[in-house]
């Protein structure tokens, strides 16, 4: 969850929270924030399970993580296409350098266009 925060940022957040809420209220605020986070996670988990049951058995193999924007971007932008073995996806041939063996020259003059 805090993968992008380093120790200096965490220390800064703790000091700011200590100054804003004070040492006597800070444990209660942390407890309330943790309870709210648990509640939100449970709501998300329940929503996922409800969506799966509502979709029915036709979508039993549907991957809910594919709806996560971070997963979507990582999958479609940062993964290699070589590992993509989905059916129905056309394979693209690698481009060859001009003048490579087996390449035919165009029947028109490209300089006239």
Residue, then its C-alpha position, 0 to 999 in steps of 0.5 A: x500500500x505504501x510502496x511509493x513512500x520511503x522512510x523520510x516521507x513516512x517520518x514526515x507524515x508522522x510528525x505532521x500528524x503528531x503536530x496536527x492531532x497532538x499526542x493525546x488524540x493521535x492513537x484514537x485517530x489512527x484507530x479510527x483510520x484503520x477501522x475505516x480502511x478495514x471497512x472500505x476493504x470489506x465493502x470492496x471485497x463484498x462488491x466483488x463477490x456480489x458482481x461475480x454471483x450476479x454475472x453467473x457461471x458464464x463469467x466464472x473465469x472473469x479476472x476482476x483484477x483486469x478492471x484495476x487501472x494499474x493492472x490494465x496499464x501494466x499489462x497493456x503497456x509494459x508487458x511483452x507481446x511475445x508472452x501474449x497467447x490469447x486466442x484471436x489476437x493476430x501475431x505480428x511479424x517482426x519488421x525487417x530492415x529495408x533491403x533484407x532478404x525476401x523483401x520485395x520492392x514496391x511497384x510504385x515510386x515512393x518519391x512521387x507521393 
